[in-house]
Amino acid sequence: MKPRALPSRWQSAQPALKAVQVAFDVSESVLMAVRRAAFDANLSNSDQIRVVLDLPITRQAKRPRLTVSLSPEDYQLLGERYQLDPADHLAIKERVNAELIEFSESQSQPKKAARRARS
């Protein structure tokens, strides 16, 4: 029996369907070295491993984003923290996003003040 052709909208994903994710059990120092190099090069950990192995990386425009897994208990805690319904995941996500922006701005404040002081 001949395999069916993929629908045209899926054909661009065909190479990814053939890829196999490989995990490596490494020491903490190897893990940190790869993470640090990836951060410095603005790459994902996976892309940094590809650089180390001299494999091509596809620099597709990626949306910069952070991810975290939230359990129902986490939503309960965040709902209480933000005084929101724990079931209102979108509202909680918006508040978390605002808090991350606030965190980012607070991290850059001392650096800006130090630059002004040196000027």
Biopython code that builds the backbone (N, CA, C, O; Angstrom):
import numpy as np
from Bio.PDB.StructureBuilder import StructureBuilder

atoms = [
    (1, "MET", "N", (0.840, -1.174, 0.000)),
    (1, "MET", "CA", (0.000, 0.000, 0.000)),
    (1, "MET", "C", (0.886, 1.239, 0.000)),
    (1, "MET", "O", (1.812, 1.334, 0.806)),
    (2, "LYS", "N", (0.622, 2.173, -0.877)),
    (2, "LYS", "CA", (1.410, 3.387, -1.035)),
    (2, "LYS", "C", (1.005, 4.415, 0.024)),
    (2, "LYS", "O", (-0.188, 4.641, 0.227)),
    (3, "PRO", "N", (2.000, 5.061, 0.724)),
    (3, "PRO", "CA", (1.639, 6.065, 1.729)),
    (3, "PRO", "C", (0.990, 7.275, 1.064)),
    (3, "PRO", "O", (1.356, 7.667, -0.044)),
    (4, "ARG", "N", (0.020, 7.854, 1.764)),
    (4, "ARG", "CA", (-0.668, 9.036, 1.253)),
    (4, "ARG", "C", (0.239, 10.244, 1.338)),
    (4, "ARG", "O", (1.049, 10.358, 2.259)),
    (5, "ALA", "N", (0.107, 11.141, 0.386)),
    (5, "ALA", "CA", (0.873, 12.386, 0.402)),
    (5, "ALA", "C", (0.339, 13.289, 1.504)),
    (5, "ALA", "O", (-0.855, 13.294, 1.805)),
    (6, "LEU", "N", (1.252, 14.054, 2.100)),
    (6, "LEU", "CA", (0.839, 15.005, 3.130)),
    (6, "LEU", "C", (0.060, 16.144, 2.496)),
    (6, "LEU", "O", (0.342, 16.535, 1.364)),
    (7, "PRO", "N", (-0.924, 16.683, 3.221)),
    (7, "PRO", "CA", (-1.605, 17.877, 2.721)),
    (7, "PRO", "C", (-0.581, 19.002, 2.523)),
    (7, "PRO", "O", (0.415, 19.070, 3.243)),
    (8, "SER", "N", (-0.826, 19.868, 1.563)),
    (8, "SER", "CA", (0.150, 20.911, 1.221)),
    (8, "SER", "C", (0.484, 21.791, 2.422)),
    (8, "SER", "O", (1.626, 22.233, 2.553)),
    (9, "ARG", "N", (-0.472, 22.054, 3.294)),
    (9, "ARG", "CA", (-0.207, 22.933, 4.443)),
    (9, "ARG", "C", (0.733, 22.284, 5.471)),
    (9, "ARG", "O", (1.276, 22.975, 6.334)),
    (10, "TRP", "N", (0.925, 20.970, 5.384)),
    (10, "TRP", "CA", (1.803, 20.252, 6.316)),
    (10, "TRP", "C", (3.170, 19.963, 5.720)),
    (10, "TRP", "O", (4.082, 19.569, 6.446)),
    (11, "GLN", "N", (3.333, 20.149, 4.426)),
    (11, "GLN", "CA", (4.572, 19.743, 3.775)),
    (11, "GLN", "C", (5.792, 20.511, 4.285)),
    (11, "GLN", "O", (6.889, 19.954, 4.339)),
    (12, "SER", "N", (5.618, 21.784, 4.658)),
    (12, "SER", "CA", (6.764, 22.542, 5.158)),
    (12, "SER", "C", (7.256, 22.004, 6.500)),
    (12, "SER", "O", (8.407, 22.228, 6.874)),
    (13, "ALA", "N", (6.396, 21.301, 7.221)),
    (13, "ALA", "CA", (6.773, 20.735, 8.522)),
    (13, "ALA", "C", (7.351, 19.338, 8.393)),
    (13, "ALA", "O", (7.773, 18.752, 9.390)),
    (14, "GLN", "N", (7.378, 18.791, 7.187)),
    (14, "GLN", "CA", (7.810, 17.404, 7.005)),
    (14, "GLN", "C", (9.225, 17.140, 7.540)),
    (14, "GLN", "O", (9.426, 16.110, 8.182)),
    (15, "PRO", "N", (10.228, 18.027, 7.306)),
    (15, "PRO", "CA", (11.557, 17.750, 7.881)),
    (15, "PRO", "C", (11.526, 17.646, 9.407)),
    (15, "PRO", "O", (12.228, 16.820, 9.989)),
    (16, "ALA", "N", (10.715, 18.481, 10.048)),
    (16, "ALA", "CA", (10.626, 18.425, 11.511)),
    (16, "ALA", "C", (9.987, 17.123, 11.972)),
    (16, "ALA", "O", (10.318, 16.612, 13.042)),
    (17, "LEU", "N", (9.081, 16.588, 11.179)),
    (17, "LEU", "CA", (8.435, 15.334, 11.552)),
    (17, "LEU", "C", (9.429, 14.179, 11.569)),
    (17, "LEU", "O", (9.239, 13.202, 12.294)),
    (18, "LYS", "N", (10.486, 14.289, 10.772)),
    (18, "LYS", "CA", (11.498, 13.236, 10.707)),
    (18, "LYS", "C", (12.586, 13.421, 11.756)),
    (18, "LYS", "O", (13.350, 12.492, 12.019)),
    (19, "ALA", "N", (12.670, 14.608, 12.363)),
    (19, "ALA", "CA", (13.701, 14.878, 13.357)),
    (19, "ALA", "C", (13.396, 14.111, 14.636)),
    (19, "ALA", "O", (12.238, 13.851, 14.964)),
    (20, "VAL", "N", (14.453, 13.757, 15.347)),
    (20, "VAL", "CA", (14.321, 13.039, 16.612)),
    (20, "VAL", "C", (15.005, 13.867, 17.687)),
    (20, "VAL", "O", (16.173, 14.230, 17.546)),
    (21, "GLN", "N", (14.290, 14.166, 18.752)),
    (21, "GLN", "CA", (14.888, 14.913, 19.844)),
    (21, "GLN", "C", (15.776, 13.981, 20.659)),
    (21, "GLN", "O", (15.366, 12.879, 21.021)),
    (22, "VAL", "N", (16.992, 14.433, 20.942)),
    (22, "VAL", "CA", (17.957, 13.635, 21.678)),
    (22, "VAL", "C", (18.309, 14.373, 22.963)),
    (22, "VAL", "O", (18.612, 15.565, 22.929)),
    (23, "ALA", "N", (18.272, 13.685, 24.083)),
    (23, "ALA", "CA", (18.615, 14.271, 25.375)),
    (23, "ALA", "C", (19.983, 13.749, 25.807)),
    (23, "ALA", "O", (20.333, 12.597, 25.554)),
    (24, "PHE", "N", (20.741, 14.615, 26.460)),
    (24, "PHE", "CA", (22.073, 14.247, 26.932)),
    (24, "PHE", "C", (22.139, 14.438, 28.437)),
    (24, "PHE", "O", (21.787, 15.500, 28.951)),
    (25, "ASP", "N", (22.589, 13.414, 29.139)),
    (25, "ASP", "CA", (22.839, 13.534, 30.576)),
    (25, "ASP", "C", (24.273, 14.014, 30.727)),
    (25, "ASP", "O", (25.222, 13.283, 30.445)),
    (26, "VAL", "N", (24.415, 15.261, 31.177)),
    (26, "VAL", "CA", (25.739, 15.880, 31.276)),
    (26, "VAL", "C", (25.943, 16.447, 32.675)),
    (26, "VAL", "O", (25.009, 16.531, 33.472)),
    (27, "SER", "N", (27.168, 16.828, 32.951)),
    (27, "SER", "CA", (27.471, 17.429, 34.250)),
    (27, "SER", "C", (26.914, 18.847, 34.304)),
    (27, "SER", "O", (26.594, 19.450, 33.280)),
    (28, "GLU", "N", (26.810, 19.353, 35.511)),
    (28, "GLU", "CA", (26.335, 20.719, 35.727)),
    (28, "GLU", "C", (27.221, 21.728, 35.001)),
    (28, "GLU", "O", (26.719, 22.724, 34.481)),
    (29, "SER", "N", (28.520, 21.488, 34.960)),
    (29, "SER", "CA", (29.429, 22.440, 34.302)),
    (29, "SER", "C", (29.191, 22.478, 32.792)),
    (29, "SER", "O", (29.263, 23.548, 32.188)),
    (30, "VAL", "N", (28.909, 21.331, 32.174)),
    (30, "VAL", "CA", (28.607, 21.294, 30.738)),
    (30, "VAL", "C", (27.286, 22.020, 30.483)),
    (30, "VAL", "O", (27.181, 22.830, 29.562)),
    (31, "LEU", "N", (26.292, 21.725, 31.297)),
    (31, "LEU", "CA", (24.992, 22.364, 31.171)),
    (31, "LEU", "C", (25.120, 23.885, 31.254)),
    (31, "LEU", "O", (24.558, 24.607, 30.430)),
    (32, "MET", "N", (25.860, 24.364, 32.249)),
    (32, "MET", "CA", (26.017, 25.808, 32.437)),
    (32, "MET", "C", (26.814, 26.442, 31.296)),
    (32, "MET", "O", (26.508, 27.557, 30.875)),
    (33, "ALA", "N", (27.820, 25.750, 30.799)),
    (33, "ALA", "CA", (28.623, 26.286, 29.696)),
    (33, "ALA", "C", (27.765, 26.450, 28.441)),
    (33, "ALA", "O", (27.861, 27.465, 27.751)),
    (34, "VAL", "N", (26.933, 25.460, 28.147)),
    (34, "VAL", "CA", (26.062, 25.547, 26.967)),
    (34, "VAL", "C", (25.031, 26.650, 27.162)),
    (34, "VAL", "O", (24.797, 27.443, 26.250)),
    (35, "ARG", "N", (24.424, 26.712, 28.318)),
    (35, "ARG", "CA", (23.426, 27.752, 28.586)),
    (35, "ARG", "C", (24.037, 29.145, 28.502)),
    (35, "ARG", "O", (23.440, 30.052, 27.921)),
    (36, "ARG", "N", (25.216, 29.319, 29.075)),
    (36, "ARG", "CA", (25.872, 30.628, 29.064)),
    (36, "ARG", "C", (26.220, 31.049, 27.637)),
    (36, "ARG", "O", (25.983, 32.193, 27.248)),
    (37, "ALA", "N", (26.785, 30.121, 26.858)),
    (37, "ALA", "CA", (27.134, 30.422, 25.469)),
    (37, "ALA", "C", (25.880, 30.736, 24.659)),
    (37, "ALA", "O", (25.885, 31.654, 23.839)),
    (38, "ALA", "N", (24.816, 29.988, 24.881)),
    (38, "ALA", "CA", (23.556, 30.228, 24.176)),
    (38, "ALA", "C", (23.010, 31.610, 24.528)),
    (38, "ALA", "O", (22.567, 32.350, 23.649)),
    (39, "PHE", "N", (23.043, 31.952, 25.801)),
    (39, "PHE", "CA", (22.564, 33.264, 26.227)),
    (39, "PHE", "C", (23.388, 34.364, 25.583)),
    (39, "PHE", "O", (22.835, 35.322, 25.043)),
    (40, "ASP", "N", (24.711, 34.234, 25.636)),
    (40, "ASP", "CA", (25.590, 35.255, 25.072)),
    (40, "ASP", "C", (25.395, 35.424, 23.570)),
    (40, "ASP", "O", (25.546, 36.527, 23.044)),
    (41, "ALA", "N", (25.061, 34.338, 22.881)),
    (41, "ALA", "CA", (24.867, 34.376, 21.425)),
    (41, "ALA", "C", (23.405, 34.605, 21.039)),
    (41, "ALA", "O", (23.068, 34.621, 19.856)),
    (42, "ASN", "N", (22.537, 34.782, 22.043)),
    (42, "ASN", "CA", (21.100, 34.954, 21.816)),
    (42, "ASN", "C", (20.525, 33.776, 21.022)),
    (42, "ASN", "O", (19.763, 33.960, 20.073)),
    (43, "LEU", "N", (20.904, 32.581, 21.428)),
    (43, "LEU", "CA", (20.436, 31.352, 20.801)),
    (43, "LEU", "C", (19.692, 30.510, 21.826)),
    (43, "LEU", "O", (19.835, 30.711, 23.032)),
    (44, "SER", "N", (18.905, 29.575, 21.338)),
    (44, "SER", "CA", (18.313, 28.582, 22.228)),
    (44, "SER", "C", (19.417, 27.598, 22.617)),
    (44, "SER", "O", (20.451, 27.526, 21.953)),
    (45, "ASN", "N", (19.198, 26.851, 23.681)),
    (45, "ASN", "CA", (20.179, 25.828, 24.064)),
    (45, "ASN", "C", (20.368, 24.829, 22.929)),
    (45, "ASN", "O", (21.490, 24.405, 22.649)),
    (46, "SER", "N", (19.276, 24.455, 22.278)),
    (46, "SER", "CA", (19.337, 23.506, 21.178)),
    (46, "SER", "C", (20.177, 24.056, 20.024)),
    (46, "SER", "O", (21.010, 23.339, 19.470)),
    (47, "ASP", "N", (19.967, 25.313, 19.660)),
    (47, "ASP", "CA", (20.767, 25.905, 18.584)),
    (47, "ASP", "C", (22.237, 25.999, 18.981)),
    (47, "ASP", "O", (23.112, 25.829, 18.132)),
    (48, "GLN", "N", (22.522, 26.268, 20.256)),
    (48, "GLN", "CA", (23.913, 26.333, 20.702)),
    (48, "GLN", "C", (24.583, 24.968, 20.569)),
    (48, "GLN", "O", (25.748, 24.888, 20.182)),
    (49, "ILE", "N", (23.868, 23.910, 20.880)),
    (49, "ILE", "CA", (24.427, 22.564, 20.706)),
    (49, "ILE", "C", (24.723, 22.328, 19.233)),
    (49, "ILE", "O", (25.751, 21.741, 18.896)),
    (50, "ARG", "N", (23.831, 22.781, 18.346)),
    (50, "ARG", "CA", (24.061, 22.636, 16.906)),
    (50, "ARG", "C", (25.309, 23.407, 16.486)),
    (50, "ARG", "O", (26.052, 22.941, 15.621)),
    (51, "VAL", "N", (25.557, 24.574, 17.077)),
    (51, "VAL", "CA", (26.774, 25.347, 16.781)),
    (51, "VAL", "C", (28.002, 24.560, 17.218)),
    (51, "VAL", "O", (28.975, 24.460, 16.469)),
    (52, "VAL", "N", (27.965, 24.001, 18.424)),
    (52, "VAL", "CA", (29.093, 23.211, 18.935)),
    (52, "VAL", "C", (29.374, 22.029, 18.016)),
    (52, "VAL", "O", (30.531, 21.685, 17.780)),
    (53, "LEU", "N", (28.324, 21.413, 17.502)),
    (53, "LEU", "CA", (28.470, 20.244, 16.631)),
    (53, "LEU", "C", (28.691, 20.621, 15.169)),
    (53, "LEU", "O", (28.775, 19.749, 14.303)),
    (54, "ASP", "N", (28.783, 21.916, 14.898)),
    (54, "ASP", "CA", (28.982, 22.432, 13.534)),
    (54, "ASP", "C", (27.869, 21.968, 12.598)),
    (54, "ASP", "O", (28.114, 21.610, 11.446)),
    (55, "LEU", "N", (26.637, 21.981, 13.118)),
    (55, "LEU", "CA", (25.462, 21.663, 12.321)),
    (55, "LEU", "C", (24.759, 22.961, 11.947)),
    (55, "LEU", "O", (24.850, 23.940, 12.688)),
    (56, "PRO", "N", (24.069, 22.991, 10.830)),
    (56, "PRO", "CA", (23.379, 24.236, 10.453)),
    (56, "PRO", "C", (22.230, 24.539, 11.415)),
    (56, "PRO", "O", (21.581, 23.638, 11.947)),
    (57, "ILE", "N", (22.005, 25.819, 11.615)),
    (57, "ILE", "CA", (20.836, 26.248, 12.382)),
    (57, "ILE", "C", (20.001, 27.139, 11.478)),
    (57, "ILE", "O", (20.534, 27.914, 10.683)),
    (58, "THR", "N", (18.714, 27.021, 11.606)),
    (58, "THR", "CA", (17.824, 27.857, 10.814)),
    (58, "THR", "C", (17.416, 29.037, 11.675)),
    (58, "THR", "O", (16.733, 28.872, 12.685)),
    (59, "ARG", "N", (17.826, 30.199, 11.283)),
    (59, "ARG", "CA", (17.525, 31.409, 12.051)),
    (59, "ARG", "C", (16.171, 31.956, 11.614)),
    (59, "ARG", "O", (16.092, 33.012, 10.987)),
    (60, "GLN", "N", (15.123, 31.240, 11.943)),
    (60, "GLN", "CA", (13.782, 31.717, 11.653)),
    (60, "GLN", "C", (13.448, 32.814, 12.642)),
    (60, "GLN", "O", (13.882, 32.795, 13.794)),
    (61, "ALA", "N", (12.672, 33.766, 12.168)),
    (61, "ALA", "CA", (12.219, 34.818, 13.073)),
    (61, "ALA", "C", (11.358, 34.168, 14.154)),
    (61, "ALA", "O", (10.279, 33.643, 13.879)),
    (62, "LYS", "N", (11.850, 34.213, 15.368)),
    (62, "LYS", "CA", (11.121, 33.605, 16.477)),
    (62, "LYS", "C", (10.588, 34.711, 17.366)),
    (62, "LYS", "O", (11.242, 35.730, 17.587)),
    (63, "ARG", "N", (9.395, 34.487, 17.867)),
    (63, "ARG", "CA", (8.862, 35.442, 18.835)),
    (63, "ARG", "C", (9.624, 35.237, 20.129)),
    (63, "ARG", "O", (9.723, 34.115, 20.624)),
    (64, "PRO", "N", (10.159, 36.307, 20.676)),
    (64, "PRO", "CA", (10.806, 36.133, 21.981)),
    (64, "PRO", "C", (9.734, 35.862, 23.029)),
    (64, "PRO", "O", (8.802, 36.648, 23.199)),
    (65, "ARG", "N", (9.873, 34.770, 23.709)),
    (65, "ARG", "CA", (8.890, 34.456, 24.729)),
    (65, "ARG", "C", (9.508, 33.597, 25.814)),
    (65, "ARG", "O", (10.518, 32.922, 25.617)),
    (66, "LEU", "N", (8.872, 33.649, 26.947)),
    (66, "LEU", "CA", (9.232, 32.821, 28.092)),
    (66, "LEU", "C", (8.067, 31.875, 28.343)),
    (66, "LEU", "O", (6.911, 32.211, 28.088)),
    (67, "THR", "N", (8.384, 30.703, 28.839)),
    (67, "THR", "CA", (7.324, 29.761, 29.170)),
    (67, "THR", "C", (7.491, 29.271, 30.600)),
    (67, "THR", "O", (8.598, 29.209, 31.135)),
    (68, "VAL", "N", (6.381, 28.932, 31.188)),
    (68, "VAL", "CA", (6.366, 28.329, 32.518)),
    (68, "VAL", "C", (5.145, 27.418, 32.569)),
    (68, "VAL", "O", (4.103, 27.738, 31.997)),
    (69, "SER", "N", (5.271, 26.304, 33.242)),
    (69, "SER", "CA", (4.132, 25.403, 33.429)),
    (69, "SER", "C", (3.428, 25.785, 34.722)),
    (69, "SER", "O", (4.054, 25.888, 35.777)),
    (70, "LEU", "N", (2.131, 25.993, 34.628)),
    (70, "LEU", "CA", (1.338, 26.371, 35.797)),
    (70, "LEU", "C", (0.306, 25.288, 36.086)),
    (70, "LEU", "O", (-0.476, 24.907, 35.215)),
    (71, "SER", "N", (0.317, 24.806, 37.306)),
    (71, "SER", "CA", (-0.643, 23.786, 37.740)),
    (71, "SER", "C", (-1.921, 24.477, 38.206)),
    (71, "SER", "O", (-1.936, 25.695, 38.387)),
    (72, "PRO", "N", (-2.979, 23.721, 38.398)),
    (72, "PRO", "CA", (-4.199, 24.322, 38.962)),
    (72, "PRO", "C", (-3.923, 25.006, 40.308)),
    (72, "PRO", "O", (-4.520, 26.036, 40.622)),
    (73, "GLU", "N", (-3.021, 24.428, 41.092)),
    (73, "GLU", "CA", (-2.666, 25.053, 42.378)),
    (73, "GLU", "C", (-1.958, 26.392, 42.157)),
    (73, "GLU", "O", (-2.176, 27.345, 42.905)),
    (74, "ASP", "N", (-1.112, 26.460, 41.128)),
    (74, "ASP", "CA", (-0.441, 27.722, 40.806)),
    (74, "ASP", "C", (-1.468, 28.789, 40.434)),
    (74, "ASP", "O", (-1.368, 29.932, 40.878)),
    (75, "TYR", "N", (-2.458, 28.414, 39.616)),
    (75, "TYR", "CA", (-3.499, 29.369, 39.241)),
    (75, "TYR", "C", (-4.281, 29.827, 40.468)),
    (75, "TYR", "O", (-4.686, 30.986, 40.560)),
    (76, "GLN", "N", (-4.491, 28.909, 41.408)),
    (76, "GLN", "CA", (-5.171, 29.274, 42.647)),
    (76, "GLN", "C", (-4.360, 30.329, 43.404)),
    (76, "GLN", "O", (-4.899, 31.348, 43.836)),
    (77, "LEU", "N", (-3.060, 30.069, 43.557)),
    (77, "LEU", "CA", (-2.190, 31.022, 44.264)),
    (77, "LEU", "C", (-2.117, 32.366, 43.543)),
    (77, "LEU", "O", (-2.179, 33.422, 44.172)),
    (78, "LEU", "N", (-1.985, 32.316, 42.213)),
    (78, "LEU", "CA", (-1.906, 33.568, 41.452)),
    (78, "LEU", "C", (-3.236, 34.315, 41.473)),
    (78, "LEU", "O", (-3.255, 35.544, 41.520)),
    (79, "GLY", "N", (-4.335, 33.588, 41.438)),
    (79, "GLY", "CA", (-5.640, 34.226, 41.546)),
    (79, "GLY", "C", (-5.771, 34.979, 42.857)),
    (79, "GLY", "O", (-6.257, 36.110, 42.890)),
    (80, "GLU", "N", (-5.333, 34.343, 43.940)),
    (80, "GLU", "CA", (-5.358, 35.014, 45.247)),
    (80, "GLU", "C", (-4.420, 36.215, 45.247)),
    (80, "GLU", "O", (-4.781, 37.282, 45.744)),
    (81, "ARG", "N", (-3.233, 36.055, 44.702)),
    (81, "ARG", "CA", (-2.241, 37.135, 44.675)),
    (81, "ARG", "C", (-2.766, 38.362, 43.938)),
    (81, "ARG", "O", (-2.592, 39.491, 44.395)),
    (82, "TYR", "N", (-3.413, 38.131, 42.786)),
    (82, "TYR", "CA", (-3.893, 39.239, 41.958)),
    (82, "TYR", "C", (-5.365, 39.563, 42.198)),
    (82, "TYR", "O", (-5.931, 40.420, 41.520)),
    (83, "GLN", "N", (-5.982, 38.885, 43.156)),
    (83, "GLN", "CA", (-7.402, 39.056, 43.460)),
    (83, "GLN", "C", (-8.250, 38.847, 42.207)),
    (83, "GLN", "O", (-9.114, 39.657, 41.871)),
    (84, "LEU", "N", (-7.975, 37.733, 41.529)),
    (84, "LEU", "CA", (-8.696, 37.348, 40.325)),
    (84, "LEU", "C", (-9.266, 35.949, 40.500)),
    (84, "LEU", "O", (-8.827, 35.193, 41.367)),
    (85, "ASP", "N", (-10.234, 35.616, 39.683)),
    (85, "ASP", "CA", (-10.784, 34.265, 39.660)),
    (85, "ASP", "C", (-9.698, 33.326, 39.128)),
    (85, "ASP", "O", (-9.193, 33.553, 38.028)),
    (86, "PRO", "N", (-9.323, 32.283, 39.868)),
    (86, "PRO", "CA", (-8.286, 31.352, 39.402)),
    (86, "PRO", "C", (-8.603, 30.711, 38.053)),
    (86, "PRO", "O", (-7.694, 30.262, 37.355)),
    (87, "ALA", "N", (-9.867, 30.665, 37.683)),
    (87, "ALA", "CA", (-10.255, 30.092, 36.394)),
    (87, "ALA", "C", (-10.048, 31.076, 35.235)),
    (87, "ALA", "O", (-10.115, 30.681, 34.071)),
    (88, "ASP", "N", (-9.801, 32.337, 35.546)),
    (88, "ASP", "CA", (-9.604, 33.352, 34.503)),
    (88, "ASP", "C", (-8.129, 33.368, 34.099)),
    (88, "ASP", "O", (-7.385, 34.283, 34.450)),
    (89, "HIS", "N", (-7.729, 32.347, 33.364)),
    (89, "HIS", "CA", (-6.323, 32.169, 33.001)),
    (89, "HIS", "C", (-5.789, 33.328, 32.174)),
    (89, "HIS", "O", (-4.628, 33.706, 32.329)),
    (90, "LEU", "N", (-6.609, 33.902, 31.297)),
    (90, "LEU", "CA", (-6.150, 35.010, 30.465)),
    (90, "LEU", "C", (-5.829, 36.234, 31.316)),
    (90, "LEU", "O", (-4.797, 36.875, 31.113)),
    (91, "ALA", "N", (-6.699, 36.564, 32.262)),
    (91, "ALA", "CA", (-6.443, 37.714, 33.130)),
    (91, "ALA", "C", (-5.194, 37.482, 33.977)),
    (91, "ALA", "O", (-4.402, 38.401, 34.187)),
    (92, "ILE", "N", (-5.022, 36.269, 34.456)),
    (92, "ILE", "CA", (-3.824, 35.939, 35.237)),
    (92, "ILE", "C", (-2.589, 36.050, 34.353)),
    (92, "ILE", "O", (-1.567, 36.583, 34.784)),
    (93, "LYS", "N", (-2.671, 35.554, 33.127)),
    (93, "LYS", "CA", (-1.541, 35.651, 32.199)),
    (93, "LYS", "C", (-1.165, 37.111, 31.963)),
    (93, "LYS", "O", (0.018, 37.450, 31.935)),
    (94, "GLU", "N", (-2.163, 37.976, 31.794)),
    (94, "GLU", "CA", (-1.892, 39.403, 31.579)),
    (94, "GLU", "C", (-1.205, 40.017, 32.789)),
    (94, "GLU", "O", (-0.299, 40.837, 32.633)),
    (95, "ARG", "N", (-1.619, 39.636, 33.990)),
    (95, "ARG", "CA", (-0.987, 40.175, 35.208)),
    (95, "ARG", "C", (0.436, 39.653, 35.373)),
    (95, "ARG", "O", (1.330, 40.396, 35.779)),
    (96, "VAL", "N", (0.645, 38.375, 35.058)),
    (96, "VAL", "CA", (1.997, 37.813, 35.115)),
    (96, "VAL", "C", (2.891, 38.530, 34.107)),
    (96, "VAL", "O", (4.032, 38.868, 34.419)),
    (97, "ASN", "N", (2.375, 38.763, 32.898)),
    (97, "ASN", "CA", (3.138, 39.469, 31.877)),
    (97, "ASN", "C", (3.536, 40.859, 32.377)),
    (97, "ASN", "O", (4.682, 41.275, 32.211)),
    (98, "ALA", "N", (2.599, 41.570, 32.983)),
    (98, "ALA", "CA", (2.895, 42.903, 33.525)),
    (98, "ALA", "C", (3.953, 42.821, 34.624)),
    (98, "ALA", "O", (4.827, 43.683, 34.713)),
    (99, "GLU", "N", (3.875, 41.792, 35.453)),
    (99, "GLU", "CA", (4.857, 41.638, 36.528)),
    (99, "GLU", "C", (6.245, 41.331, 35.968)),
    (99, "GLU", "O", (7.249, 41.807, 36.500)),
    (100, "LEU", "N", (6.305, 40.534, 34.892)),
    (100, "LEU", "CA", (7.596, 40.249, 34.257)),
    (100, "LEU", "C", (8.192, 41.516, 33.643)),
    (100, "LEU", "O", (9.402, 41.730, 33.719)),
    (101, "ILE", "N", (7.350, 42.355, 33.036)),
    (101, "ILE", "CA", (7.829, 43.628, 32.484)),
    (101, "ILE", "C", (8.363, 44.512, 33.601)),
    (101, "ILE", "O", (9.429, 45.114, 33.469)),
    (102, "GLU", "N", (7.622, 44.589, 34.696)),
    (102, "GLU", "CA", (8.063, 45.368, 35.852)),
    (102, "GLU", "C", (9.392, 44.838, 36.391)),
    (102, "GLU", "O", (10.282, 45.618, 36.728)),
    (103, "PHE", "N", (9.524, 43.527, 36.471)),
    (103, "PHE", "CA", (10.778, 42.909, 36.915)),
    (103, "PHE", "C", (11.924, 43.312, 35.995)),
    (103, "PHE", "O", (12.997, 43.695, 36.462)),
    (104, "SER", "N", (11.697, 43.226, 34.694)),
    (104, "SER", "CA", (12.719, 43.571, 33.715)),
    (104, "SER", "C", (13.163, 45.016, 33.880)),
    (104, "SER", "O", (14.358, 45.311, 33.865)),
    (105, "GLU", "N", (12.203, 45.907, 34.035)),
    (105, "GLU", "CA", (12.533, 47.331, 34.199)),
    (105, "GLU", "C", (13.300, 47.580, 35.487)),
    (105, "GLU", "O", (14.207, 48.411, 35.519)),
    (106, "SER", "N", (12.942, 46.864, 36.552)),
    (106, "SER", "CA", (13.654, 47.041, 37.819)),
    (106, "SER", "C", (15.088, 46.527, 37.725)),
    (106, "SER", "O", (15.978, 47.047, 38.398)),
    (107, "GLN", "N", (15.315, 45.508, 36.894)),
    (107, "GLN", "CA", (16.660, 44.963, 36.723)),
    (107, "GLN", "C", (17.553, 45.928, 35.959)),
    (107, "GLN", "O", (18.763, 45.952, 36.183)),
    (108, "SER", "N", (16.983, 46.721, 35.063)),
    (108, "SER", "CA", (17.796, 47.630, 34.256)),
    (108, "SER", "C", (17.968, 48.991, 34.928)),
    (108, "SER", "O", (18.825, 49.764, 34.499)),
    (109, "GLN", "N", (17.196, 49.315, 35.956)),
    (109, "GLN", "CA", (17.290, 50.618, 36.612)),
    (109, "GLN", "C", (18.674, 50.905, 37.203)),
    (109, "GLN", "O", (19.221, 51.975, 36.933)),
    (110, "PRO", "N", (19.269, 50.001, 37.996)),
    (110, "PRO", "CA", (20.588, 50.307, 38.576)),
    (110, "PRO", "C", (21.644, 50.539, 37.489)),
    (110, "PRO", "O", (22.524, 51.382, 37.660)),
    (111, "LYS", "N", (21.569, 49.808, 36.386)),
    (111, "LYS", "CA", (22.534, 49.965, 35.307)),
    (111, "LYS", "C", (22.411, 51.343, 34.677)),
    (111, "LYS", "O", (23.422, 51.979, 34.380)),
    (112, "LYS", "N", (21.169, 51.817, 34.469)),
    (112, "LYS", "CA", (20.944, 53.141, 33.889)),
    (112, "LYS", "C", (21.459, 54.218, 34.836)),
    (112, "LYS", "O", (22.103, 55.176, 34.409)),
    (113, "ALA", "N", (21.172, 54.055, 36.120)),
    (113, "ALA", "CA", (21.616, 55.048, 37.106)),
    (113, "ALA", "C", (23.137, 55.079, 37.193)),
    (113, "ALA", "O", (23.724, 56.152, 37.337)),
    (114, "ALA", "N", (23.785, 53.914, 37.106)),
    (114, "ALA", "CA", (25.240, 53.858, 37.168)),
    (114, "ALA", "C", (25.863, 54.534, 35.939)),
    (114, "ALA", "O", (26.895, 55.196, 36.053)),
    (115, "ARG", "N", (25.240, 54.369, 34.771)),
    (115, "ARG", "CA", (25.750, 55.017, 33.562)),
    (115, "ARG", "C", (25.639, 56.530, 33.685)),
    (115, "ARG", "O", (26.561, 57.246, 33.295)),
    (116, "ARG", "N", (24.528, 57.030, 34.221)),
    (116, "ARG", "CA", (24.346, 58.466, 34.386)),
    (116, "ARG", "C", (25.363, 59.023, 35.371)),
    (116, "ARG", "O", (25.869, 60.128, 35.177)),
    (117, "ALA", "N", (25.667, 58.273, 36.424)),
    (117, "ALA", "CA", (26.609, 58.737, 37.449)),
    (117, "ALA", "C", (28.015, 58.856, 36.881)),
    (117, "ALA", "O", (28.773, 59.739, 37.282)),
    (118, "ARG", "N", (28.375, 57.965, 35.939)),
    (118, "ARG", "CA", (29.711, 57.998, 35.342)),
    (118, "ARG", "C", (29.850, 59.112, 34.324)),
    (118, "ARG", "O", (30.967, 59.541, 34.033)),
    (119, "SER", "N", (28.741, 59.592, 33.775)),
    (119, "SER", "CA", (28.799, 60.618, 32.719)),
    (119, "SER", "C", (29.193, 61.964, 33.267)),
    (119, "SER", "O", (29.287, 62.934, 32.514)),
]
sb = StructureBuilder()
sb.init_structure("model")
sb.init_model(0)
sb.init_chain("A")
sb.init_seg("    ")
for serial, (resi, resn, name, xyz) in enumerate(atoms, 1):
    if name == "N":
        sb.init_residue(resn, " ", resi, " ")
    sb.init_atom(name, np.array(xyz, "f"), 0.0, 1.0, " ", f" {name:<3s}", serial, name[0])
structure = sb.get_structure()
